[in-house]
Amino acid sequence: MSQHNSITHNRGSSRPWLWLTLLLGLLLFGWVTALTTGNNPYYSDRDANGTSKFHFLKECRELAHDAEKLTVGAMGQELPLKTLIEQGQPLGKNDTFHAALEAPSADIVRGITAVQGGGWLMTTPATISVTRGGTNQVLGQLPYQCSYDKKAGKTTAQIQLPSQ
């Protein structure tokens, strides 16, 4: 039998290389994190605007989804979206109407702007449709405006009629 069954290796010389590799990896991770955070489209100053851009967008989507509560603004007046839809043909018992934000998410996020004094504003097209007797009928697209008022702490949404 041989007396040299174990490897005689100087382990002390590889330890600095291990620490150097770990340090470089940590520096690279920190640099990538800083670069990514700066380019994050959802990044926002929550203290200056009252809420985060992500939370504002979530609330705007929920308000659009609840079409029964949406109003339409035209020439300084507000009326329920349901009233405007029923002017053409009254809704039946099982009929429903919808407002959907169908722009690509990236376009919606880019369209959100900070309001001077605090708050957010977003305007994007909303597709208005009615489901009657199981058949979906698209009525058209109208501007959907959603805003967050920092002082009131409230998000409001409204469909806008095109100005004439």
C-alpha positions in Angstrom: 0.0 0.0 0.0 1.0 3.4 -0.7 1.5 6.0 2.0 0.2 8.8 -0.3 -3.5 8.1 -0.4 -4.5 11.6 0.7 -4.0 14.7 -1.4 -1.6 17.0 0.1 -2.8 20.4 -1.1 -2.1 23.8 0.3 -5.6 24.9 1.1 -4.5 28.3 2.4 -3.6 29.6 -1.1 -7.2 29.2 -2.5 -9.0 31.0 0.3 -8.1 34.6 -0.9 -9.4 33.7 -4.3 -12.7 32.5 -2.8 -13.0 35.8 -0.9 -12.2 37.8 -4.0 -14.8 35.9 -6.0 -17.4 36.5 -3.4 -16.6 40.2 -3.2 -16.7 40.6 -6.9 -20.0 38.7 -7.1 -21.5 41.0 -4.4 -20.3 44.1 -6.2 -21.8 42.9 -9.5 -25.1 42.0 -7.7 -25.3 45.5 -6.2 -24.5 47.2 -9.5 -27.2 45.2 -11.3 -29.7 46.0 -8.5 -29.0 49.7 -8.7 -29.3 49.7 -12.5 -32.6 47.8 -12.5 -34.2 49.9 -9.7 -33.5 53.1 -11.6 -35.2 51.8 -14.7 -38.2 50.3 -12.9 -41.3 51.7 -14.5 -43.3 51.3 -11.3 -40.7 53.2 -9.3 -42.3 56.3 -7.7 -41.9 58.7 -4.9 -44.7 57.6 -2.6 -44.1 60.4 -0.1 -44.4 63.1 -2.7 -47.4 61.7 -4.5 -49.4 60.2 -1.6 -49.4 56.6 -2.9 -47.1 54.4 -5.1 -47.6 54.3 -8.8 -48.2 50.6 -8.6 -51.0 51.0 -6.0 -52.5 53.8 -8.1 -52.6 51.7 -11.2 -54.2 48.8 -9.3 -56.9 51.1 -8.0 -57.5 52.5 -11.5 -57.9 49.0 -12.9 -60.4 48.1 -10.1 -62.4 51.2 -10.7 -62.6 50.5 -14.5 -63.7 46.9 -13.7 -66.6 48.2 -11.6 -68.5 49.8 -14.5 -71.7 50.2 -12.5 -70.0 53.0 -10.5 -68.3 54.8 -13.5 -69.5 58.2 -14.5 -69.2 60.0 -17.8 -68.0 63.6 -17.9 -69.2 65.8 -20.7 -69.2 69.6 -20.8 -68.9 70.0 -17.0 -71.6 67.5 -16.1 -71.5 63.9 -14.8 -73.9 61.1 -15.5 -73.7 57.4 -14.8 -72.2 55.3 -17.7 -75.2 53.1 -17.5 -77.5 56.0 -18.3 -75.4 56.9 -21.4 -75.5 53.2 -22.5 -79.2 52.9 -22.0 -80.0 55.9 -24.2 -79.4 53.7 -27.2 -81.3 50.6 -25.9 -82.3 49.8 -22.3 -80.4 47.0 -20.6 -82.3 43.8 -19.9 -82.3 42.0 -16.6 -79.4 39.8 -17.5 -77.5 42.3 -19.7 -74.2 43.7 -18.4 -71.8 46.4 -19.6 -68.0 46.7 -19.2 -65.2 49.2 -19.4 -61.9 47.5 -20.2 -58.4 49.1 -20.4 -57.0 47.3 -23.4 -53.8 49.3 -24.0 -50.6 47.4 -23.5 -49.5 47.6 -19.8 -46.3 49.3 -20.7 -48.2 52.1 -22.5 -50.6 52.5 -19.5 -47.6 52.8 -17.1 -45.9 55.3 -19.3 -49.1 57.3 -19.4 -49.2 57.9 -15.6 -47.9 61.3 -14.7 -47.3 62.9 -11.3 -49.5 65.9 -10.5 -47.9 69.0 -9.2 -48.5 69.3 -5.4 -48.9 65.5 -5.1 -51.0 62.9 -6.8 -51.3 60.9 -10.0 -53.1 61.3 -13.3 -53.7 58.7 -16.0 -55.6 58.9 -19.3 -55.9 55.8 -21.4 -58.5 54.4 -23.9 -61.2 52.3 -22.5 -63.3 49.9 -24.6 -66.9 50.1 -23.6 -69.0 47.0 -24.4 -72.4 45.5 -23.6 -73.3 41.8 -23.2 -76.9 41.2 -24.3 -78.3 37.7 -24.4 -74.8 36.2 -24.2 -73.6 38.3 -27.2 -70.8 40.8 -26.6 -71.2 44.1 -28.5 -68.4 46.6 -28.5 -69.8 50.2 -28.4 -66.5 51.9 -28.9 -63.5 53.4 -27.2 -63.6 56.5 -25.0 -60.9 58.2 -22.9 -60.7 56.8 -19.3 -59.3 59.3 -16.8 -58.1 58.2 -13.4 -56.6 60.5 -10.8 -55.4 60.4 -7.3 -55.7 63.4 -5.1 -53.0 63.4 -2.3 -54.9 65.9 -0.1 -58.2 63.9 -0.2 -56.4 60.5 -0.3 -58.8 59.3 -2.9 -58.6 57.8 -6.4 -61.4 58.7 -8.8 -62.1 57.5 -12.3 -64.3 58.8 -15.1 -65.0 58.2 -18.7 -64.6 61.3 -20.9 -66.7 62.1 -24.0 -64.6 63.5 -26.8 -64.9 67.3 -27.0 -66.9 68.5 -29.9 
